[in-house]
């Protein structure tokens, strides 16, 4: 999702519509993901999820 936001920062008029649609699609997927129905709603669980994603992509 963040990569899509980053891509929208650089002006590409031909790609902006596709990127906005992708952002909407990703937002819907996040909203309805089963993770958020369980213990993932707690702040510590969200922080752990962010940590796992950053580790997966080699970021800090």
PDB file of N, CA, C and O in Angstrom:
ATOM      1  N   UNK A   1       0.819  -1.171   0.000  1.00  0.00           N
ATOM      2  CA  UNK A   1       0.000   0.000   0.000  1.00  0.00           C
ATOM      3  C   UNK A   1       0.878   1.254   0.000  1.00  0.00           C
ATOM      4  O   UNK A   1       0.605   2.211  -0.725  1.00  0.00           O
ATOM      5  N   UNK A   2       1.922   1.240   0.811  1.00  0.00           N
ATOM      6  CA  UNK A   2       2.801   2.401   0.858  1.00  0.00           C
ATOM      7  C   UNK A   2       3.534   2.603  -0.459  1.00  0.00           C
ATOM      8  O   UNK A   2       3.793   3.737  -0.860  1.00  0.00           O
ATOM      9  N   UNK A   3       3.865   1.522  -1.124  1.00  0.00           N
ATOM     10  CA  UNK A   3       4.518   1.657  -2.432  1.00  0.00           C
ATOM     11  C   UNK A   3       3.581   2.312  -3.439  1.00  0.00           C
ATOM     12  O   UNK A   3       4.029   3.057  -4.310  1.00  0.00           O
ATOM     13  N   UNK A   4       2.296   2.040  -3.326  1.00  0.00           N
ATOM     14  CA  UNK A   4       1.322   2.677  -4.220  1.00  0.00           C
ATOM     15  C   UNK A   4       1.233   4.163  -3.927  1.00  0.00           C
ATOM     16  O   UNK A   4       1.185   4.979  -4.848  1.00  0.00           O
ATOM     17  N   UNK A   5       1.211   4.521  -2.648  1.00  0.00           N
ATOM     18  CA  UNK A   5       1.224   5.944  -2.284  1.00  0.00           C
ATOM     19  C   UNK A   5       2.476   6.622  -2.834  1.00  0.00           C
ATOM     20  O   UNK A   5       2.400   7.715  -3.396  1.00  0.00           O
ATOM     21  N   UNK A   6       3.628   5.971  -2.670  1.00  0.00           N
ATOM     22  CA  UNK A   6       4.886   6.539  -3.173  1.00  0.00           C
ATOM     23  C   UNK A   6       4.846   6.729  -4.686  1.00  0.00           C
ATOM     24  O   UNK A   6       5.349   7.727  -5.201  1.00  0.00           O
ATOM     25  N   UNK A   7       4.256   5.787  -5.388  1.00  0.00           N
ATOM     26  CA  UNK A   7       4.171   5.892  -6.846  1.00  0.00           C
ATOM     27  C   UNK A   7       3.251   7.040  -7.265  1.00  0.00           C
ATOM     28  O   UNK A   7       3.446   7.638  -8.324  1.00  0.00           O
ATOM     29  N   UNK A   8       2.262   7.344  -6.447  1.00  0.00           N
ATOM     30  CA  UNK A   8       1.357   8.446  -6.763  1.00  0.00           C
ATOM     31  C   UNK A   8       2.017   9.817  -6.576  1.00  0.00           C
ATOM     32  O   UNK A   8       1.571  10.804  -7.161  1.00  0.00           O
ATOM     33  N   UNK A   9       3.071   9.878  -5.767  1.00  0.00           N
ATOM     34  CA  UNK A   9       3.761  11.142  -5.529  1.00  0.00           C
ATOM     35  C   UNK A   9       4.432  11.638  -6.802  1.00  0.00           C
ATOM     36  O   UNK A   9       4.402  12.832  -7.101  1.00  0.00           O
ATOM     37  N   UNK A  10       5.034  10.727  -7.545  1.00  0.00           N
ATOM     38  CA  UNK A  10       5.704  11.081  -8.793  1.00  0.00           C
ATOM     39  C   UNK A  10       4.632  11.241  -9.868  1.00  0.00           C
ATOM     40  O   UNK A  10       3.866  10.312 -10.119  1.00  0.00           O
ATOM     41  N   UNK A  11       4.572  12.404 -10.501  1.00  0.00           N
ATOM     42  CA  UNK A  11       3.490  12.636 -11.473  1.00  0.00           C
ATOM     43  C   UNK A  11       3.613  11.773 -12.734  1.00  0.00           C
ATOM     44  O   UNK A  11       4.544  11.924 -13.525  1.00  0.00           O
ATOM     45  N   UNK A  12       2.665  10.884 -12.893  1.00  0.00           N
ATOM     46  CA  UNK A  12       2.535  10.038 -14.089  1.00  0.00           C
ATOM     47  C   UNK A  12       1.073  10.085 -14.505  1.00  0.00           C
ATOM     48  O   UNK A  12       0.301   9.205 -14.123  1.00  0.00           O
ATOM     49  N   UNK A  13       0.676  11.082 -15.274  1.00  0.00           N
ATOM     50  CA  UNK A  13      -0.747  11.218 -15.607  1.00  0.00           C
ATOM     51  C   UNK A  13      -1.358   9.951 -16.210  1.00  0.00           C
ATOM     52  O   UNK A  13      -2.530   9.654 -15.978  1.00  0.00           O
ATOM     53  N   UNK A  14      -0.578   9.218 -16.969  1.00  0.00           N
ATOM     54  CA  UNK A  14      -1.117   8.022 -17.613  1.00  0.00           C
ATOM     55  C   UNK A  14      -1.344   6.896 -16.613  1.00  0.00           C
ATOM     56  O   UNK A  14      -2.194   6.035 -16.842  1.00  0.00           O
ATOM     57  N   UNK A  15      -0.604   6.885 -15.512  1.00  0.00           N
ATOM     58  CA  UNK A  15      -0.705   5.798 -14.535  1.00  0.00           C
ATOM     59  C   UNK A  15      -1.529   6.164 -13.310  1.00  0.00           C
ATOM     60  O   UNK A  15      -1.860   5.284 -12.516  1.00  0.00           O
ATOM     61  N   UNK A  16      -1.867   7.428 -13.135  1.00  0.00           N
ATOM     62  CA  UNK A  16      -2.498   7.848 -11.883  1.00  0.00           C
ATOM     63  C   UNK A  16      -3.852   7.176 -11.649  1.00  0.00           C
ATOM     64  O   UNK A  16      -4.173   6.831 -10.512  1.00  0.00           O
ATOM     65  N   UNK A  17      -4.631   6.989 -12.676  1.00  0.00           N
ATOM     66  CA  UNK A  17      -5.933   6.334 -12.506  1.00  0.00           C
ATOM     67  C   UNK A  17      -5.758   4.894 -12.050  1.00  0.00           C
ATOM     68  O   UNK A  17      -6.453   4.438 -11.142  1.00  0.00           O
ATOM     69  N   UNK A  18      -4.839   4.182 -12.672  1.00  0.00           N
ATOM     70  CA  UNK A  18      -4.590   2.793 -12.291  1.00  0.00           C
ATOM     71  C   UNK A  18      -4.068   2.707 -10.856  1.00  0.00           C
ATOM     72  O   UNK A  18      -4.443   1.802 -10.111  1.00  0.00           O
ATOM     73  N   UNK A  19      -3.212   3.638 -10.472  1.00  0.00           N
ATOM     74  CA  UNK A  19      -2.676   3.629  -9.113  1.00  0.00           C
ATOM     75  C   UNK A  19      -3.756   3.949  -8.086  1.00  0.00           C
ATOM     76  O   UNK A  19      -3.787   3.342  -7.015  1.00  0.00           O
ATOM     77  N   UNK A  20      -4.638   4.890  -8.394  1.00  0.00           N
ATOM     78  CA  UNK A  20      -5.742   5.201  -7.475  1.00  0.00           C
ATOM     79  C   UNK A  20      -6.674   4.004  -7.322  1.00  0.00           C
ATOM     80  O   UNK A  20      -7.140   3.711  -6.221  1.00  0.00           O
ATOM     81  N   UNK A  21      -6.942   3.322  -8.416  1.00  0.00           N
ATOM     82  CA  UNK A  21      -7.790   2.123  -8.336  1.00  0.00           C
ATOM     83  C   UNK A  21      -7.122   1.034  -7.502  1.00  0.00           C
ATOM     84  O   UNK A  21      -7.785   0.354  -6.718  1.00  0.00           O
ATOM     85  N   UNK A  22      -5.815   0.872  -7.669  1.00  0.00           N
ATOM     86  CA  UNK A  22      -5.087  -0.122  -6.877  1.00  0.00           C
ATOM     87  C   UNK A  22      -5.143   0.243  -5.395  1.00  0.00           C
ATOM     88  O   UNK A  22      -5.313  -0.630  -4.545  1.00  0.00           O
ATOM     89  N   UNK A  23      -5.001   1.517  -5.090  1.00  0.00           N
ATOM     90  CA  UNK A  23      -5.059   1.965  -3.708  1.00  0.00           C
ATOM     91  C   UNK A  23      -6.433   1.672  -3.102  1.00  0.00           C
ATOM     92  O   UNK A  23      -6.524   1.234  -1.955  1.00  0.00           O
ATOM     93  N   UNK A  24      -7.482   1.907  -3.856  1.00  0.00           N
ATOM     94  CA  UNK A  24      -8.829   1.587  -3.369  1.00  0.00           C
ATOM     95  C   UNK A  24      -8.986   0.087  -3.152  1.00  0.00           C
ATOM     96  O   UNK A  24      -9.552  -0.343  -2.147  1.00  0.00           O
ATOM     97  N   UNK A  25      -8.492  -0.696  -4.079  1.00  0.00           N
ATOM     98  CA  UNK A  25      -8.591  -2.156  -3.973  1.00  0.00           C
ATOM     99  C   UNK A  25      -7.836  -2.652  -2.734  1.00  0.00           C
ATOM    100  O   UNK A  25      -8.339  -3.496  -1.992  1.00  0.00           O
ATOM    101  N   UNK A  26      -6.624  -2.121  -2.515  1.00  0.00           N
ATOM    102  CA  UNK A  26      -5.848  -2.521  -1.346  1.00  0.00           C
ATOM    103  C   UNK A  26      -6.542  -2.101  -0.052  1.00  0.00           C
ATOM    104  O   UNK A  26      -6.526  -2.841   0.931  1.00  0.00           O
ATOM    105  N   UNK A  27      -7.140  -0.932  -0.053  1.00  0.00           N
ATOM    106  CA  UNK A  27      -7.848  -0.464   1.135  1.00  0.00           C
ATOM    107  C   UNK A  27      -9.021  -1.378   1.474  1.00  0.00           C
ATOM    108  O   UNK A  27      -9.248  -1.688   2.644  1.00  0.00           O
ATOM    109  N   UNK A  28      -9.753  -1.802   0.479  1.00  0.00           N
ATOM    110  CA  UNK A  28     -10.879  -2.717   0.705  1.00  0.00           C
ATOM    111  C   UNK A  28     -10.381  -4.050   1.234  1.00  0.00           C
ATOM    112  O   UNK A  28     -10.979  -4.620   2.147  1.00  0.00           O
ATOM    113  N   UNK A  29      -9.290  -4.552   0.667  1.00  0.00           N
ATOM    114  CA  UNK A  29      -8.730  -5.820   1.153  1.00  0.00           C
ATOM    115  C   UNK A  29      -8.320  -5.717   2.609  1.00  0.00           C
ATOM    116  O   UNK A  29      -8.558  -6.635   3.394  1.00  0.00           O
ATOM    117  N   UNK A  30      -7.703  -4.595   2.974  1.00  0.00           N
ATOM    118  CA  UNK A  30      -7.299  -4.404   4.367  1.00  0.00           C
ATOM    119  C   UNK A  30      -8.515  -4.316   5.285  1.00  0.00           C
ATOM    120  O   UNK A  30      -8.530  -4.917   6.360  1.00  0.00           O
ATOM    121  N   UNK A  31      -9.524  -3.576   4.866  1.00  0.00           N
ATOM    122  CA  UNK A  31     -10.719  -3.392   5.684  1.00  0.00           C
ATOM    123  C   UNK A  31     -11.394  -4.728   6.004  1.00  0.00           C
ATOM    124  O   UNK A  31     -11.830  -4.941   7.136  1.00  0.00           O
ATOM    125  N   UNK A  32     -11.484  -5.624   5.025  1.00  0.00           N
ATOM    126  CA  UNK A  32     -12.221  -6.870   5.214  1.00  0.00           C
ATOM    127  C   UNK A  32     -11.346  -8.060   5.574  1.00  0.00           C
ATOM    128  O   UNK A  32     -11.849  -9.180   5.666  1.00  0.00           O
ATOM    129  N   UNK A  33     -10.055  -7.851   5.779  1.00  0.00           N
ATOM    130  CA  UNK A  33      -9.168  -8.961   6.120  1.00  0.00           C
ATOM    131  C   UNK A  33      -9.554  -9.539   7.481  1.00  0.00           C
ATOM    132  O   UNK A  33      -9.826  -8.778   8.409  1.00  0.00           O
ATOM    133  N   UNK A  34      -9.584 -10.874   7.622  1.00  0.00           N
ATOM    134  CA  UNK A  34     -10.005 -11.501   8.880  1.00  0.00           C
ATOM    135  C   UNK A  34      -9.100 -11.165  10.069  1.00  0.00           C
ATOM    136  O   UNK A  34      -9.518 -11.309  11.218  1.00  0.00           O
ATOM    137  N   UNK A  35      -7.893 -10.730   9.816  1.00  0.00           N
ATOM    138  CA  UNK A  35      -6.974 -10.379  10.905  1.00  0.00           C
ATOM    139  C   UNK A  35      -7.602  -9.340  11.837  1.00  0.00           C
ATOM    140  O   UNK A  35      -7.432  -9.408  13.054  1.00  0.00           O
ATOM    141  N   UNK A  36      -8.328  -8.381  11.259  1.00  0.00           N
ATOM    142  CA  UNK A  36      -8.873  -7.287  12.049  1.00  0.00           C
ATOM    143  C   UNK A  36     -10.100  -7.698  12.863  1.00  0.00           C
ATOM    144  O   UNK A  36     -10.545  -6.928  13.714  1.00  0.00           O
ATOM    145  N   UNK A  37     -10.649  -8.866  12.633  1.00  0.00           N
ATOM    146  CA  UNK A  37     -11.800  -9.332  13.402  1.00  0.00           C
ATOM    147  C   UNK A  37     -11.368  -9.987  14.713  1.00  0.00           C
ATOM    148  O   UNK A  37     -12.179 -10.144  15.626  1.00  0.00           O
ATOM    149  N   UNK A  38     -10.102 -10.366  14.808  1.00  0.00           N
ATOM    150  CA  UNK A  38      -9.606 -11.050  15.994  1.00  0.00           C
ATOM    151  C   UNK A  38      -8.768 -10.150  16.871  1.00  0.00           C
ATOM    152  O   UNK A  38      -9.046  -8.958  16.999  1.00  0.00           O
ATOM    153  N   UNK A  39      -7.740 -10.721  17.478  1.00  0.00           N
ATOM    154  CA  UNK A  39      -6.911  -9.946  18.405  1.00  0.00           C
ATOM    155  C   UNK A  39      -6.066  -8.877  17.709  1.00  0.00           C
ATOM    156  O   UNK A  39      -5.394  -8.094  18.380  1.00  0.00           O
ATOM    157  N   UNK A  40      -6.089  -8.834  16.391  1.00  0.00           N
ATOM    158  CA  UNK A  40      -5.309  -7.855  15.647  1.00  0.00           C
ATOM    159  C   UNK A  40      -5.779  -6.433  15.843  1.00  0.00           C
ATOM    160  O   UNK A  40      -5.121  -5.493  15.395  1.00  0.00           O
ATOM    161  N   UNK A  41      -6.895  -6.263  16.499  1.00  0.00           N
ATOM    162  CA  UNK A  41      -7.415  -4.912  16.727  1.00  0.00           C
ATOM    163  C   UNK A  41      -6.676  -4.212  17.857  1.00  0.00           C
ATOM    164  O   UNK A  41      -6.801  -2.996  18.007  1.00  0.00           O
ATOM    165  N   UNK A  42      -5.918  -4.939  18.648  1.00  0.00           N
ATOM    166  CA  UNK A  42      -5.179  -4.350  19.764  1.00  0.00           C
ATOM    167  C   UNK A  42      -3.937  -3.627  19.234  1.00  0.00           C
ATOM    168  O   UNK A  42      -3.313  -4.103  18.286  1.00  0.00           O
ATOM    169  N   UNK A  43      -3.569  -2.491  19.824  1.00  0.00           N
ATOM    170  CA  UNK A  43      -2.411  -1.723  19.342  1.00  0.00           C
ATOM    171  C   UNK A  43      -1.117  -2.542  19.284  1.00  0.00           C
ATOM    172  O   UNK A  43      -0.335  -2.379  18.348  1.00  0.00           O
ATOM    173  N   UNK A  44      -0.882  -3.403  20.248  1.00  0.00           N
ATOM    174  CA  UNK A  44       0.340  -4.207  20.246  1.00  0.00           C
ATOM    175  C   UNK A  44       0.358  -5.174  19.062  1.00  0.00           C
ATOM    176  O   UNK A  44       1.414  -5.422  18.480  1.00  0.00           O
ATOM    177  N   UNK A  45      -0.796  -5.715  18.708  1.00  0.00           N
ATOM    178  CA  UNK A  45      -0.870  -6.633  17.566  1.00  0.00           C
ATOM    179  C   UNK A  45      -0.598  -5.891  16.265  1.00  0.00           C
ATOM    180  O   UNK A  45       0.057  -6.429  15.371  1.00  0.00           O
ATOM    181  N   UNK A  46      -1.094  -4.661  16.148  1.00  0.00           N
ATOM    182  CA  UNK A  46      -0.831  -3.874  14.944  1.00  0.00           C
ATOM    183  C   UNK A  46       0.645  -3.523  14.834  1.00  0.00           C
ATOM    184  O   UNK A  46       1.211  -3.559  13.742  1.00  0.00           O
ATOM    185  N   UNK A  47       1.270  -3.186  15.950  1.00  0.00           N
ATOM    186  CA  UNK A  47       2.696  -2.873  15.947  1.00  0.00           C
ATOM    187  C   UNK A  47       3.502  -4.099  15.537  1.00  0.00           C
ATOM    188  O   UNK A  47       4.468  -3.981  14.782  1.00  0.00           O
ATOM    189  N   UNK A  48       3.121  -5.253  16.019  1.00  0.00           N
ATOM    190  CA  UNK A  48       3.820  -6.491  15.649  1.00  0.00           C
ATOM    191  C   UNK A  48       3.643  -6.793  14.168  1.00  0.00           C
ATOM    192  O   UNK A  48       4.584  -7.238  13.510  1.00  0.00           O
ATOM    193  N   UNK A  49       2.463  -6.558  13.644  1.00  0.00           N
ATOM    194  CA  UNK A  49       2.219  -6.773  12.222  1.00  0.00           C
ATOM    195  C   UNK A  49       3.104  -5.850  11.384  1.00  0.00           C
ATOM    196  O   UNK A  49       3.698  -6.290  10.400  1.00  0.00           O
ATOM    197  N   UNK A  50       3.196  -4.576  11.763  1.00  0.00           N
ATOM    198  CA  UNK A  50       4.074  -3.642  11.050  1.00  0.00           C
ATOM    199  C   UNK A  50       5.519  -4.101  11.111  1.00  0.00           C
ATOM    200  O   UNK A  50       6.244  -4.020  10.120  1.00  0.00           O
ATOM    201  N   UNK A  51       5.939  -4.585  12.277  1.00  0.00           N
ATOM    202  CA  UNK A  51       7.310  -5.077  12.432  1.00  0.00           C
ATOM    203  C   UNK A  51       7.577  -6.259  11.499  1.00  0.00           C
ATOM    204  O   UNK A  51       8.635  -6.321  10.872  1.00  0.00           O
ATOM    205  N   UNK A  52       6.647  -7.179  11.402  1.00  0.00           N
ATOM    206  CA  UNK A  52       6.808  -8.346  10.533  1.00  0.00           C
ATOM    207  C   UNK A  52       6.869  -7.939   9.071  1.00  0.00           C
ATOM    208  O   UNK A  52       7.672  -8.483   8.314  1.00  0.00           O
ATOM    209  N   UNK A  53       6.043  -7.001   8.663  1.00  0.00           N
ATOM    210  CA  UNK A  53       6.041  -6.558   7.266  1.00  0.00           C
ATOM    211  C   UNK A  53       7.347  -5.866   6.926  1.00  0.00           C
ATOM    212  O   UNK A  53       7.918  -6.106   5.863  1.00  0.00           O
ATOM    213  N   UNK A  54       7.825  -5.011   7.815  1.00  0.00           N
ATOM    214  CA  UNK A  54       9.096  -4.313   7.564  1.00  0.00           C
ATOM    215  C   UNK A  54      10.252  -5.298   7.508  1.00  0.00           C
ATOM    216  O   UNK A  54      11.160  -5.141   6.691  1.00  0.00           O
ATOM    217  N   UNK A  55      10.230  -6.302   8.359  1.00  0.00           N
ATOM    218  CA  UNK A  55      11.286  -7.319   8.341  1.00  0.00           C
ATOM    219  C   UNK A  55      11.231  -8.108   7.034  1.00  0.00           C
ATOM    220  O   UNK A  55      12.268  -8.467   6.475  1.00  0.00           O
ATOM    221  N   UNK A  56      10.025  -8.375   6.553  1.00  0.00           N
ATOM    222  CA  UNK A  56       9.854  -9.103   5.306  1.00  0.00           C
ATOM    223  C   UNK A  56      10.428  -8.328   4.120  1.00  0.00           C
ATOM    224  O   UNK A  56      10.994  -8.917   3.200  1.00  0.00           O
ATOM    225  N   UNK A  57      10.278  -6.998   4.150  1.00  0.00           N
ATOM    226  CA  UNK A  57      10.754  -6.165   3.054  1.00  0.00           C
ATOM    227  C   UNK A  57      12.128  -5.572   3.294  1.00  0.00           C
ATOM    228  O   UNK A  57      12.601  -4.764   2.495  1.00  0.00           O
ATOM    229  N   UNK A  58      12.786  -5.964   4.396  1.00  0.00           N
ATOM    230  CA  UNK A  58      14.142  -5.523   4.679  1.00  0.00           C
ATOM    231  C   UNK A  58      14.241  -4.067   5.081  1.00  0.00           C
ATOM    232  O   UNK A  58      15.258  -3.424   4.819  1.00  0.00           O
ATOM    233  N   UNK A  59      13.211  -3.535   5.708  1.00  0.00           N
ATOM    234  CA  UNK A  59      13.212  -2.149   6.164  1.00  0.00           C
ATOM    235  C   UNK A  59      13.341  -2.113   7.674  1.00  0.00           C
ATOM    236  O   UNK A  59      13.205  -3.142   8.335  1.00  0.00           O
ATOM    237  N   UNK A  60      13.602  -0.943   8.222  1.00  0.00           N
ATOM    238  CA  UNK A  60      13.670  -0.785   9.685  1.00  0.00           C
ATOM    239  C   UNK A  60      12.349  -0.336  10.236  1.00  0.00           C
ATOM    240  O   UNK A  60      12.215  -0.151  11.445  1.00  0.00           O
TER     241      UNK A  60
END
